[in-house]
Amino acid sequence: MADVFGKIRTPIGNELSDDALLMVAAYQQGSNGGVTQMVNMLQKVVNEYPETPHSVRTIWFLHEKGKISDPEYDFALTFLAVGTILQNPKDFSVNSEALNL
């Protein structure tokens, strides 16, 4: 996954947590060799909606507006959920130690 994220980091960005989730949502596109569709869509959405670019560049907003697919949205949510559970598995009744990186 790191190789794909390395390739899509520059065109999408990763400065904010919302950007990181966008990268996760774009992972499948990146693993297929490109992210131009996602980058072009993000530029269009930023220009189309009067909200701030930060509020528009979220998986929540993009999914609500039908700009990212259900599988892209679900993959990002699953990634987020796994990361949350791995921080303190016992809070989620998972019999495992926390992942310490």
Z-matrix of the N, CA and C atoms (Angstrom, degrees):
N
C 1 1.444
C 2 1.527 1 111.48
N 3 1.331 2 116.28 1 -33.22
C 4 1.462 3 120.25 2 -176.40
C 5 1.521 4 111.75 3 -60.20
N 6 1.331 5 117.18 4 -37.78
C 7 1.463 6 120.65 5 179.91
C 8 1.528 7 110.96 6 -62.51
N 9 1.325 8 116.47 7 -45.16
C 10 1.472 9 120.54 8 179.50
C 11 1.522 10 110.21 9 -65.79
N 12 1.335 11 117.38 10 -45.35
C 13 1.462 12 119.73 11 179.00
C 14 1.523 13 111.34 12 -62.61
N 15 1.322 14 117.65 13 -34.65
C 16 1.455 15 121.28 14 176.20
C 17 1.521 16 112.29 15 -60.77
N 18 1.328 17 116.47 16 -35.77
C 19 1.472 18 121.72 17 -179.24
C 20 1.527 19 112.61 18 -77.40
N 21 1.320 20 117.12 19 -33.57
C 22 1.468 21 118.92 20 -176.24
C 23 1.528 22 113.32 21 -95.47
N 24 1.326 23 116.72 22 -6.91
C 25 1.462 24 120.34 23 -178.99
C 26 1.527 25 112.21 24 -60.63
N 27 1.327 26 117.96 25 -45.68
C 28 1.461 27 120.66 26 -176.37
C 29 1.530 28 112.82 27 -65.82
N 30 1.347 29 119.77 28 -49.80
C 31 1.468 30 117.12 29 -177.98
C 32 1.530 31 114.64 30 -70.54
N 33 1.319 32 118.10 31 -26.84
C 34 1.464 33 120.07 32 -178.45
C 35 1.521 34 111.20 33 -98.31
N 36 1.305 35 117.13 34 -39.39
C 37 1.463 36 121.38 35 -178.60
C 38 1.511 37 110.97 36 97.72
N 39 1.323 38 115.12 37 160.31
C 40 1.466 39 119.49 38 177.51
C 41 1.520 40 111.63 39 -149.13
N 42 1.321 41 116.51 40 26.77
C 43 1.451 42 120.50 41 -177.63
C 44 1.523 43 112.16 42 -70.75
N 45 1.310 44 117.30 43 -34.16
C 46 1.459 45 122.39 44 -177.17
C 47 1.523 46 110.40 45 -114.54
N 48 1.306 47 116.86 46 158.81
C 49 1.467 48 119.67 47 178.52
C 50 1.527 49 111.02 48 -61.29
N 51 1.327 50 117.74 49 -35.02
C 52 1.462 51 119.74 50 176.87
C 53 1.526 52 111.48 51 -64.17
N 54 1.328 53 117.10 52 -35.60
C 55 1.467 54 120.68 53 175.96
C 56 1.524 55 110.51 54 -64.27
N 57 1.322 56 115.84 55 -40.07
C 58 1.466 57 119.76 56 179.34
C 59 1.527 58 110.25 57 -62.72
N 60 1.320 59 117.65 58 -40.00
C 61 1.463 60 120.04 59 177.23
C 62 1.518 61 111.67 60 -67.80
N 63 1.332 62 116.81 61 -33.40
C 64 1.469 63 119.42 62 174.32
C 65 1.525 64 110.63 63 -63.68
N 66 1.322 65 116.14 64 -39.01
C 67 1.463 66 119.54 65 177.02
C 68 1.520 67 110.30 66 -61.91
N 69 1.317 68 117.71 67 -41.19
C 70 1.462 69 121.01 68 178.44
C 71 1.532 70 109.92 69 -64.30
N 72 1.336 71 116.51 70 -43.12
C 73 1.467 72 119.90 71 178.19
C 74 1.532 73 111.42 72 -62.54
N 75 1.320 74 117.27 73 -31.47
C 76 1.470 75 121.78 74 -179.24
C 77 1.526 76 112.62 75 -88.27
N 78 1.324 77 117.50 76 2.04
C 79 1.466 78 121.16 77 -174.85
C 80 1.526 79 112.43 78 -55.22
N 81 1.322 80 118.00 79 -46.56
C 82 1.468 81 120.22 80 -177.53
C 83 1.528 82 110.81 81 -61.61
N 84 1.327 83 116.82 82 -42.13
C 85 1.463 84 119.97 83 176.89
C 86 1.519 85 109.81 84 -60.96
N 87 1.327 86 116.54 85 -43.45
C 88 1.455 87 121.09 86 179.90
C 89 1.514 88 112.51 87 -64.87
N 90 1.321 89 117.12 88 -37.24
C 91 1.465 90 119.83 89 179.97
C 92 1.522 91 111.24 90 -72.75
N 93 1.325 92 117.05 91 -17.72
C 94 1.460 93 121.36 92 175.97
C 95 1.522 94 112.21 93 -92.86
N 96 1.317 95 117.15 94 6.41
C 97 1.450 96 120.81 95 173.58
C 98 1.507 97 117.59 96 105.65
N 99 1.328 98 119.21 97 0.76
C 100 1.451 99 117.39 98 179.80
C 101 1.510 100 112.84 99 -166.16
N 102 1.293 101 114.98 100 163.30
C 103 1.465 102 121.46 101 176.40
C 104 1.522 103 110.66 102 -136.61
N 105 1.318 104 116.76 103 14.76
C 106 1.465 105 119.06 104 -176.51
C 107 1.521 106 111.88 105 -60.28
N 108 1.334 107 117.53 106 -34.39
C 109 1.460 108 120.02 107 178.63
C 110 1.523 109 110.38 108 -61.12
N 111 1.329 110 117.41 109 -46.61
C 112 1.473 111 121.80 110 -179.85
C 113 1.531 112 110.51 111 -65.60
N 114 1.312 113 117.46 112 -45.06
C 115 1.470 114 121.39 113 -178.85
C 116 1.527 115 110.16 114 -62.87
N 117 1.326 116 117.18 115 -45.32
C 118 1.467 117 120.75 116 179.17
C 119 1.526 118 111.20 117 -63.10
N 120 1.331 119 116.78 118 -41.09
C 121 1.456 120 120.83 119 179.31
C 122 1.519 121 110.13 120 -64.28
N 123 1.342 122 117.18 121 -42.66
C 124 1.466 123 120.00 122 179.58
C 125 1.523 124 111.13 123 -61.10
N 126 1.314 125 117.40 124 -42.37
C 127 1.471 126 120.70 125 178.94
C 128 1.517 127 111.01 126 -62.89
N 129 1.332 128 116.77 127 -42.66
C 130 1.460 129 121.27 128 178.48
C 131 1.525 130 111.33 129 -61.96
N 132 1.328 131 116.65 130 -44.85
C 133 1.464 132 121.28 131 -177.52
C 134 1.524 133 110.77 132 -65.30
N 135 1.328 134 117.15 133 -42.23
C 136 1.464 135 120.68 134 178.58
C 137 1.527 136 110.09 135 -59.96
N 138 1.326 137 117.26 136 -38.87
C 139 1.469 138 120.93 137 179.42
C 140 1.530 139 112.29 138 -76.96
N 141 1.317 140 117.38 139 -29.15
C 142 1.462 141 122.60 140 -173.75
C 143 1.531 142 114.07 141 -80.27
N 144 1.314 143 117.31 142 -35.38
C 145 1.456 144 120.88 143 -174.51
C 146 1.525 145 110.37 144 -105.63
N 147 1.338 146 117.64 145 139.13
C 148 1.461 147 121.24 146 -175.55
C 149 1.533 148 114.18 147 -76.16
N 150 1.323 149 117.76 148 -7.83
C 151 1.457 150 120.11 149 178.80
C 152 1.525 151 109.86 150 -63.97
N 153 1.301 152 116.68 151 169.21
C 154 1.455 153 120.22 152 177.00
C 155 1.526 154 109.59 153 -67.38
N 156 1.330 155 117.81 154 150.19
C 157 1.468 156 119.98 155 178.34
C 158 1.526 157 112.64 156 -54.71
N 159 1.328 158 117.37 157 -35.45
C 160 1.460 159 119.82 158 179.60
C 161 1.526 160 111.88 159 -62.80
N 162 1.327 161 117.84 160 -43.36
C 163 1.467 162 120.01 161 -177.77
C 164 1.525 163 112.02 162 -72.57
N 165 1.316 164 117.42 163 -25.96
C 166 1.462 165 121.71 164 -179.78
C 167 1.528 166 111.08 165 -81.13
N 168 1.324 167 116.98 166 -31.59
C 169 1.470 168 121.29 167 -176.96
C 170 1.533 169 111.32 168 -87.59
N 171 1.333 170 115.81 169 57.24
C 172 1.455 171 120.74 170 176.28
C 173 1.518 172 108.36 171 -131.26
N 174 1.338 173 116.01 172 150.91
C 175 1.466 174 118.02 173 177.75
C 176 1.522 175 110.50 174 -64.45
N 177 1.336 176 117.09 175 -28.61
C 178 1.463 177 120.77 176 -178.18
C 179 1.534 178 109.91 177 -66.23
N 180 1.319 179 116.51 178 -50.70
C 181 1.463 180 121.82 179 -179.77
C 182 1.525 181 110.28 180 -64.36
N 183 1.326 182 116.53 181 -46.18
C 184 1.465 183 120.41 182 -176.58
C 185 1.527 184 111.98 183 -64.79
N 186 1.316 185 116.79 184 -37.62
C 187 1.465 186 119.20 185 178.02
C 188 1.527 187 110.46 186 -69.42
N 189 1.329 188 116.35 187 -42.17
C 190 1.467 189 120.91 188 178.79
C 191 1.528 190 110.96 189 -58.55
N 192 1.324 191 117.14 190 -37.13
C 193 1.462 192 121.68 191 -178.52
C 194 1.530 193 112.35 192 -88.81
N 195 1.336 194 117.65 193 2.00
C 196 1.465 195 120.65 194 178.60
C 197 1.522 196 114.03 195 73.40
N 198 1.340 197 116.59 196 24.28
C 199 1.467 198 120.81 197 -177.10
C 200 1.530 199 112.81 198 -91.35
N 201 1.343 200 117.68 199 -21.56
C 202 1.459 201 120.06 200 171.93
C 203 1.528 202 107.34 201 -120.41
N 204 1.307 203 115.50 202 150.94
C 205 1.459 204 120.50 203 -175.33
C 206 1.532 205 111.18 204 -75.13
N 207 1.311 206 115.25 205 162.38
C 208 1.460 207 119.95 206 175.81
C 209 1.530 208 111.23 207 -59.42
N 210 1.345 209 120.26 208 -43.59
C 211 1.467 210 118.95 209 177.96
C 212 1.535 211 113.38 210 -62.16
N 213 1.327 212 118.33 211 -37.71
C 214 1.467 213 121.05 212 177.35
C 215 1.525 214 110.27 213 -64.54
N 216 1.312 215 116.53 214 -44.68
C 217 1.464 216 122.45 215 179.09
C 218 1.525 217 110.64 216 -63.72
N 219 1.326 218 116.18 217 -47.18
C 220 1.461 219 120.81 218 -179.41
C 221 1.525 220 112.04 219 -62.79
N 222 1.325 221 117.05 220 -38.62
C 223 1.470 222 120.38 221 178.94
C 224 1.523 223 110.21 222 -63.56
N 225 1.331 224 116.97 223 -42.53
C 226 1.470 225 120.74 224 179.08
C 227 1.532 226 110.70 225 -65.75
N 228 1.332 227 117.85 226 -41.20
C 229 1.463 228 120.52 227 178.84
C 230 1.525 229 111.31 228 -66.71
N 231 1.321 230 116.91 229 -39.49
C 232 1.459 231 120.49 230 178.06
C 233 1.517 232 110.33 231 -63.68
N 234 1.316 233 116.95 232 -43.31
C 235 1.463 234 122.37 233 177.82
C 236 1.528 235 110.21 234 -58.90
N 237 1.314 236 116.25 235 -44.83
C 238 1.464 237 122.01 236 179.22
C 239 1.535 238 110.87 237 -64.33
N 240 1.330 239 116.89 238 -43.20
C 241 1.463 240 121.12 239 -179.56
C 242 1.527 241 111.38 240 -64.74
N 243 1.318 242 116.92 241 -43.82
C 244 1.466 243 120.16 242 179.50
C 245 1.525 244 110.15 243 -61.58
N 246 1.326 245 116.67 244 -43.76
C 247 1.464 246 120.14 245 177.93
C 248 1.512 247 112.58 246 -61.57
N 249 1.318 248 116.41 247 -39.33
C 250 1.460 249 120.89 248 178.91
C 251 1.522 250 110.85 249 -65.56
N 252 1.312 251 116.36 250 -46.04
C 253 1.466 252 120.75 251 -179.56
C 254 1.525 253 111.03 252 -64.38
N 255 1.335 254 117.33 253 -39.87
C 256 1.459 255 120.70 254 -178.09
C 257 1.526 256 113.19 255 -65.79
N 258 1.316 257 117.61 256 -22.44
C 259 1.463 258 120.30 257 178.57
C 260 1.529 259 111.48 258 -69.25
N 261 1.320 260 117.03 259 -36.87
C 262 1.459 261 120.90 260 179.29
C 263 1.532 262 109.10 261 -152.48
N 264 1.333 263 116.90 262 76.57
C 265 1.457 264 121.19 263 -173.89
C 266 1.526 265 114.84 264 -58.18
N 267 1.307 266 117.76 265 -34.13
C 268 1.466 267 120.76 266 -176.84
C 269 1.536 268 111.87 267 -63.79
N 270 1.327 269 117.64 268 -27.34
C 271 1.464 270 120.63 269 175.77
C 272 1.525 271 112.02 270 -65.36
N 273 1.329 272 116.33 271 -18.75
C 274 1.463 273 121.94 272 -177.92
C 275 1.529 274 111.22 273 -114.32
N 276 1.338 275 115.82 274 20.51
C 277 1.471 276 122.69 275 179.36
C 278 1.522 277 113.00 276 59.28
N 279 1.322 278 116.05 277 34.23
C 280 1.455 279 121.70 278 175.67
C 281 1.523 280 107.19 279 -103.23
N 282 1.315 281 116.03 280 123.27
C 283 1.452 282 121.57 281 -176.73
C 284 1.520 283 109.81 282 -82.87
N 285 1.313 284 115.67 283 79.29
C 286 1.458 285 122.05 284 -178.03
C 287 1.527 286 108.49 285 -157.52
N 288 1.294 287 115.10 286 160.68
C 289 1.465 288 120.01 287 174.39
C 290 1.520 289 108.85 288 -84.17
N 291 1.322 290 116.27 289 155.74
C 292 1.460 291 121.50 290 177.10
C 293 1.519 292 109.74 291 -64.93
N 294 1.311 293 115.04 292 146.43
C 295 1.462 294 120.88 293 176.76
C 296 1.522 295 107.99 294 -81.59
N 297 1.311 296 116.24 295 120.31
C 298 1.458 297 121.22 296 178.65
C 299 1.517 298 109.08 297 -112.02
N 300 1.309 299 115.46 298 110.43
C 301 1.471 300 120.21 299 179.73
C 302 1.501 301 111.06 300 -98.23
